[in-house]
Amino acid sequence: MRVFVTGASGFIGSALVPDLIAAGHQVVGLARSDASAAALIAAGAEVHRGTVEDLDSLRAGAAASEGVIHLAFNHDFSQHEAAARAELRAIETFGDALEGSDRPLVIATGGGLVGTEQDDAPPASASPRNAGARAALSFAERGVRSSIVRLAPAVHDQSKRGLVGQLVDIAREKGVSGYLGDGSNRWTAVHRLDAARLFCLAVEKAPAGSVLHGVADEGVTIRAIAEVIGRHLNVPVTAVAAEDAGAHFGFLAGFLGLDMPASNALTRELLSWQPTHPGLIDDLDNGHYDS
C-alpha cells in the first residue's frame, strides 16, 4: 500500500515510517523543512513537500495514495484552537480526496479519552480537536475507511517527550515533584513504538468508523508518576494546593486534576494489537527522564 503520512518525522511518525516499510508498504511523508525531508529519505520514505495548512498539497498527496495517516498537529497550547481549526480543514481535505474509494484514512486525536472504545463520537462541547475526529468518522458514510486513534495523554519512550517530560522539567525547576489532591486520578499511557504499531494496523485493517484507543497502561495514578520522578530527581513528593496549581504547573494544571482511565480491550481484539514495550512507570524508573 502507498501510504501518505503527515507528521512522518515527528515523535510517533519517526517510529511509524520504518514500521510501515517493514510491513511492506511504500511511505510518502509530508515534509515542511529540509531537515524533515532528509530524515524521511534516510528512513527509506519518499518526500512530499508541503504543510498541513497547504490544502492543495494535502489533496495531491492523498489523491496519489492508497491510504492516509494524519499525525501532524501543532502542540503549542497557546495556539490550540487555531491548530484544531487547521486540523479540521486538513481532515476535510483528505476525506474529500478519498471519498468513494474505500481507501483508509486514519487520524490521531487526543482529548476525551475516557471509557471504552464503544463510546459515541467525540461530543461537540469537548476539546476543539473533537471536530476533526467527528469529521473523520463522518467520512465512513461516504466511502472512506476512516478511523480515529485516541492517543493516551502520556506517549513515552526513552527520550524526554510529551507531558510527562514536562512534569520532570517542572519538578527539577521547582525542587518538588507535585500532584493535585490525593493524586489518585489516573492517566493512560502508551509507548511510542506500540502507538506506531497501532497506526500501522489501523491503516491496514481497521473497519470504517472505528474508534480505537492508543492505550497500553489503562490508568496510572498521577501520584505514582510524581513518586518515581521525585525518587530519581531526589526531590520531595508532595501535593500542590489547588489555588497554587496554575503557578506551579502552568498549562498542565488543567490536565493533572483529570481522572482519565480508558479501556483498550476492543482495540486489542479488533486489530490483534499487543503492546510489548515498557509501560510508563518502567520507562521512568529506568532513569530515562533523569538527564
C-alpha positions in Angstrom: 0.0 0.0 0.0 1.2 3.5 -0.8 0.6 5.4 2.5 0.7 9.2 2.8 1.8 10.2 6.3 1.7 13.7 7.9 3.8 14.2 10.9 6.1 11.5 9.5 9.3 12.9 11.0 7.6 13.6 14.4 7.7 11.7 17.7 5.3 8.9 16.6 5.8 9.3 12.9 9.5 8.6 13.0 8.7 5.2 14.6 5.7 4.6 12.2 7.6 5.1 9.0 10.0 2.2 9.5 7.2 0.0 10.9 5.1 0.6 7.7 8.1 -0.1 5.5 8.9 -3.3 7.4 5.3 -4.3 6.8 5.8 -4.0 3.0 4.2 -0.6 2.5 5.5 2.4 0.4 5.6 5.5 2.5 5.3 9.1 1.3 5.9 11.6 4.1 4.8 15.2 4.3 7.8 17.5 5.0 7.8 21.2 5.6 11.6 21.6 6.1 14.8 20.3 4.6 15.7 18.6 7.9 12.4 16.7 7.8 12.9 15.7 4.2 16.4 14.4 4.9 15.1 12.4 7.9 12.4 10.8 5.7 14.8 9.9 2.9 17.2 8.4 5.5 14.3 6.3 6.8 13.5 5.0 3.3 10.4 7.1 2.6 9.6 9.4 -0.3 9.1 13.1 0.4 6.1 15.2 -0.4 6.9 18.9 0.4 4.2 21.0 2.0 2.5 21.9 5.2 -0.8 21.0 6.9 -2.0 24.5 6.0 -1.4 23.9 2.3 -4.6 22.2 1.4 -3.7 21.8 -2.3 -0.5 19.9 -1.3 -2.5 17.7 1.1 -5.1 17.0 -1.5 -2.5 15.9 -4.1 -0.7 13.7 -1.5 -3.9 12.0 -0.6 -5.2 11.5 -4.1 -1.9 9.8 -5.1 -2.0 7.5 -2.1 -3.8 4.2 -1.3 -4.2 5.4 2.3 -3.6 8.3 4.6 -2.4 8.5 8.2 -2.7 12.0 9.7 -0.4 12.6 12.7 0.7 16.2 12.3 -0.6 18.7 14.9 0.8 21.9 16.5 1.0 21.1 20.2 1.7 24.7 21.2 -1.2 25.1 23.7 -1.2 28.8 23.3 -2.4 28.2 19.7 -4.6 25.2 20.4 -7.8 26.4 18.8 -6.1 27.6 15.7 -4.3 24.3 15.4 -7.6 22.4 15.8 -9.2 24.5 13.1 -6.2 23.8 10.8 -6.5 20.1 11.6 -10.2 20.1 10.7 -9.6 21.7 7.3 -6.8 19.1 6.7 -9.1 16.2 7.6 -11.9 17.5 5.4 -9.5 17.8 2.5 -8.3 14.2 3.0 -11.9 13.0 3.2 -12.9 14.8 0.0 -9.9 13.4 -1.8 -10.6 9.8 -0.7 -14.4 9.9 -0.9 -16.0 6.9 -2.6 -12.7 5.0 -2.8 -12.9 2.7 0.3 -9.3 3.8 1.0 -8.3 4.2 4.6 -8.0 7.5 6.5 -6.5 7.2 10.0 -6.5 10.2 12.3 -4.6 10.7 15.5 -6.5 12.6 18.1 -6.3 13.5 21.8 -8.7 14.6 24.4 -11.9 13.0 25.6 -10.0 9.7 26.1 -12.2 8.2 28.9 -14.1 4.9 29.0 -14.4 2.3 26.2 -13.9 2.2 22.5 -17.7 1.8 22.2 -18.2 5.4 23.2 -20.0 7.6 20.8 -18.1 10.0 18.5 -16.5 12.9 20.5 -19.0 15.4 21.7 -19.3 18.9 20.2 -18.8 20.6 23.6 -15.4 19.0 24.5 -11.9 19.6 23.1 -11.6 21.7 19.9 -9.9 18.7 18.3 -13.1 16.7 18.6 -14.5 18.5 15.5 -11.7 16.9 13.4 -12.4 13.5 14.9 -16.1 13.7 14.2 -15.4 14.8 10.6 -13.1 11.9 10.1 -15.7 9.4 11.3 -18.4 11.0 9.2 -16.5 10.0 6.0 -17.2 6.4 6.8 -20.6 7.0 5.4 -19.1 8.5 2.2 -17.0 5.6 1.1 -13.8 6.2 3.1 -12.5 3.5 5.5 -11.9 6.1 8.2 -10.9 5.5 11.8 -9.6 7.6 14.7 -6.9 6.7 17.2 -7.5 8.4 20.6 -4.0 8.7 22.0 -3.2 8.4 25.7 -2.1 11.7 27.2 1.3 10.1 28.1 3.0 8.9 25.0 6.5 8.0 26.1 9.8 6.3 25.3 13.4 6.7 26.5 13.7 10.3 25.3 12.1 13.1 27.3 9.0 13.9 25.4 5.4 14.9 25.9 3.5 15.9 29.0 5.4 13.6 31.4 8.7 15.1 30.2 7.3 18.5 31.1 6.4 17.2 34.6 10.1 16.2 35.0 11.2 19.7 34.0 8.8 21.3 36.4 9.9 19.0 39.3 13.5 19.9 38.6 12.8 23.6 38.3 10.6 23.8 41.4 12.6 21.3 43.6 9.3 19.4 44.2 7.6 16.6 42.4 3.9 17.5 42.8 0.4 16.2 42.3 -3.0 17.6 42.9 -5.5 16.4 45.6 -4.5 12.9 46.8 -3.0 12.1 43.4 -5.4 9.2 42.9 -6.6 10.4 39.5 -5.3 8.4 36.5 -3.8 9.0 33.1 -3.4 6.4 30.4 -0.1 5.9 28.7 1.4 4.2 25.6 5.0 3.6 24.4 5.5 5.4 21.1 6.6 2.2 19.4 3.4 0.5 20.4 1.4 3.5 19.2 3.2 3.4 15.9 2.3 -0.3 15.5 -1.4 0.6 16.2 -1.4 3.1 13.4 0.1 0.6 11.0 -2.6 -2.0 11.9 -5.3 0.6 11.6 -4.4 1.7 8.1 -4.2 -2.0 7.1 -7.4 -3.3 8.5 -9.5 -1.0 10.8 -13.1 -1.1 9.8 -14.8 2.1 8.6 -15.9 4.2 11.6 -13.6 2.6 14.1 -12.8 4.4 17.4 -9.5 3.0 18.6 -7.7 3.6 21.9 -3.9 4.1 21.7 -3.6 3.0 25.3 -1.3 0.4 26.9 -1.4 1.4 30.6 -5.1 1.8 31.2 -4.7 4.0 34.3 -1.6 5.2 36.0 -2.1 7.5 39.1 -0.6 10.9 39.0 0.9 10.3 42.4 2.7 7.2 41.1 4.2 9.3 38.3 5.2 12.0 40.8 6.8 9.5 43.1 9.0 7.9 40.5 10.1 11.4 39.2 10.8 12.5 42.8 12.8 9.4 43.6 15.0 9.8 40.5 15.5 13.6 40.9 15.9 13.2 44.7 13.3 15.9 45.4 10.3 15.8 47.8 7.0 14.4 46.5 4.1 16.5 47.8 0.6 17.7 47.0 0.3 21.1 45.4 -2.7 23.2 46.7 -5.4 23.8 44.1 -5.0 27.6 44.3 -1.3 27.2 43.5 -1.7 24.7 40.7 -1.6 27.3 37.9 1.6 29.0 39.1 3.3 25.6 39.8 2.3 23.5 36.8 1.3 26.2 34.2 -1.0 24.9 31.4 -0.6 21.3 32.8 -2.7 22.3 35.8 -5.8 21.7 33.8 -4.8 18.2 32.9 -3.4 17.0 36.2 -6.7 17.0 38.1 -8.5 14.9 35.5 -9.2 11.3 36.0 -8.9 9.6 32.6 -8.8 5.8 32.7 -9.7 4.1 29.5 -10.1 0.6 28.1 -8.1 -0.9 25.3 -9.8 -4.3 25.2 -11.8 -3.8 22.0 -8.8 -2.2 20.1 -6.6 -5.2 21.0 -9.3 -7.7 19.9 -10.3 -5.9 16.7 -6.7 -5.4 15.4 -4.8 -8.1 17.3 -2.7 -5.3 18.7 -0.4 -6.4 21.5 1.6 -3.6 23.3 5.0 -5.1 24.1 7.2 -2.2 25.1 7.8 -0.9 28.7 5.0 0.9 30.5 5.2 4.4 31.7 6.4 3.7 35.2 9.0 1.3 34.0 10.3 3.8 31.5 10.5 6.4 34.2 12.0 4.0 36.7 14.8 3.1 34.3 16.0 6.7 34.6 15.4 7.8 31.0 14.0 11.1 32.2 16.8 12.0 34.5 19.0 14.0 32.2 
